[in-house]
Each structure stands twice: as structure tokens, then as C-alpha cells.
Amino acid sequence: MLIPWHSIELAALFAAAYAVTISAGSYVVAFILRKFPVAGVGGLEHAGLAIGILERIFVLTLVLYGQFTAIMLVLTAKSIARFEDLKKREFAEYYLIGTFSSMLFALFVGLATVWLLAQL
């Protein structure tokens, strides 16, 4: 049985959206954060990268489902986990720059994907 062409297009579009969100998003956020170095940002090695990737996957998925208000749950969960660290102004600014740039990237990719879906 042949798969309908439309299904292949959809699968390719979703795969591309997630690939761009995961790979390019990591480079964009790292590029932005390099401009704001913070000493003493501890934690597990590469944990920030993994958290950022998961965050962008969640945000992209929520955008694709049209659940924009649920994106705030991602931000809330991250803020609760880092509550004590956010009391340090320098870290809080670094955290917000990283979080917002990551979320905005995923939001942009999600909205572009939704627009492309409407064109199919």
C-alpha cells in the first residue's frame, strides 16, 4: 500500500520543525548566551543544553496543538526548579535571557510550521 503524498509532506514538515528546533535552537541560544557570560553557573555537565532541548520540544509541540497558554507551564516549572538561584540577579538575568530566547525560537518555528501547514 502506498502512503498518500500528503502524509509524507506532513511527516517531513514535522520532522524538519523538530530538527530545526532541536539543533538550530541550541546554536542560536548558545550564541546569544555567549554575549552574557556568567561565572559560577553550576550544575551537571550539559544539563542546560538538555533542558533547553526539552523545553523547545515542549513549546513546539504546544504551539502545534494551539495550546499557547500551556507554554506558561514550562516557564513555571523551570522557575520553580531554579527558585533559589533566581534570587541572584546576575544568574536570574542569564536564566531569563536563555529561557526567553529558547522559547521564542521554538515559538517562531512552531508558528512558521503552522503557517506552512495552512499552505498545504
SESEKOL-274583 format. One line per 2 residues: number of its first residue (from 1); for each residue x negated, y, z of C-alpha. Coordinates in Angstrom, 3 decimals, decimal comma, m for minus. Layout:
N
NUM> X Y Z ~ ...
This chain:
120
1> 0,000 0,000 0,000 ~ m1,335 3,403 m0,923
3> m1,371 6,196 1,627 ~ 0,533 9,257 0,410
5> m1,790 12,071 m0,685 ~ m0,088 14,470 1,704
7> m1,063 12,257 4,655 ~ m4,684 12,235 3,544
9> m4,656 16,029 3,266 ~ m3,214 16,352 6,769
11> m5,735 13,937 8,246 ~ m8,599 15,760 6,536
13> m7,339 19,138 7,746 ~ m7,010 17,956 11,349
15> m10,404 16,216 11,246 ~ m12,018 19,372 9,860
17> m10,335 21,545 12,501 ~ m11,600 19,368 15,347
19> m15,082 19,036 13,814 ~ m15,408 22,801 13,398
21> m14,043 23,421 16,883 ~ m16,453 20,962 18,478
23> m19,662 21,598 16,539 ~ m19,483 25,183 15,302
25> m17,784 26,269 18,515 ~ m20,745 25,059 20,555
27> m23,169 27,062 18,418 ~ m21,038 30,215 18,498
29> m20,606 30,130 22,276 ~ m24,312 29,369 22,826
31> m25,242 32,267 20,517 ~ m23,008 34,653 22,460
33> m24,220 33,451 25,867 ~ m27,878 33,836 24,854
35> m27,279 37,581 24,871 ~ m26,282 37,397 28,559
37> m28,850 35,217 30,354 ~ m28,079 34,410 33,983
39> m30,624 32,979 36,394 ~ m29,620 30,133 38,636
41> m26,702 28,736 36,668 ~ m26,976 25,244 38,108
43> m25,086 22,049 37,580 ~ m25,552 18,848 35,681
45> m27,658 18,997 32,551 ~ m25,447 19,642 29,500
47> m22,309 19,736 31,679 ~ m21,439 23,222 30,427
49> m21,673 22,007 26,838 ~ m19,411 19,019 27,552
51> m16,909 21,158 29,463 ~ m16,851 23,685 26,619
53> m16,238 20,980 24,029 ~ m13,376 19,501 26,065
55> m11,954 22,975 26,643 ~ m11,934 23,728 22,915
57> m10,341 20,335 22,142 ~ m7,564 21,052 24,666
59> m7,000 24,583 23,362 ~ m6,956 23,473 19,716
61> m4,507 20,665 20,485 ~ m2,229 23,026 22,404
63> m2,284 25,565 19,562 ~ m1,449 22,859 17,019
65> 1,523 21,868 19,185 ~ 2,548 25,511 19,596
67> 2,064 25,373 23,370 ~ 0,302 28,708 23,804
69> 1,342 29,230 27,420 ~ m0,165 25,872 28,395
71> m3,575 27,250 27,416 ~ m3,470 29,137 30,714
73> m3,554 25,770 32,498 ~ m7,005 25,143 31,013
75> m8,222 28,521 32,252 ~ m6,645 27,962 35,670
77> m8,208 24,517 36,078 ~ m11,649 25,874 35,213
79> m11,223 28,808 37,587 ~ m10,169 26,585 40,479
81> m13,168 24,315 39,919 ~ m15,532 27,319 39,947
83> m13,752 29,382 42,615 ~ m16,736 29,763 44,966
85> m19,157 30,542 42,132 ~ m16,844 33,249 40,783
87> m17,500 35,332 43,901 ~ m20,944 36,116 42,458
89> m20,375 38,958 40,000 ~ m23,188 38,052 37,592
91> m22,029 34,448 37,334 ~ m18,369 35,493 37,064
93> m19,155 37,715 34,080 ~ m21,212 34,966 32,428
95> m18,422 32,454 33,088 ~ m15,746 34,736 31,635
97> m17,793 35,543 28,536 ~ m18,396 31,842 27,903
99> m14,834 30,779 28,652 ~ m13,164 33,509 26,610
101> m15,490 33,118 23,634 ~ m14,889 29,350 23,680
103> m11,123 29,696 23,985 ~ m10,907 32,423 21,343
105> m12,910 30,308 18,914 ~ m10,569 27,339 19,408
107> m7,541 29,633 19,178 ~ m8,818 31,095 15,899
109> m9,458 27,635 14,413 ~ m6,042 26,466 15,607
111> m4,217 29,429 14,098 ~ m6,141 29,031 10,835
113> m5,189 25,339 10,783 ~ m1,520 26,136 11,395
115> m1,649 28,683 8,569 ~ m3,254 26,118 6,243
117> m0,604 23,553 7,216 ~ 2,067 26,013 6,153
119> 0,374 26,277 2,743 ~ 0,574 22,512 2,067
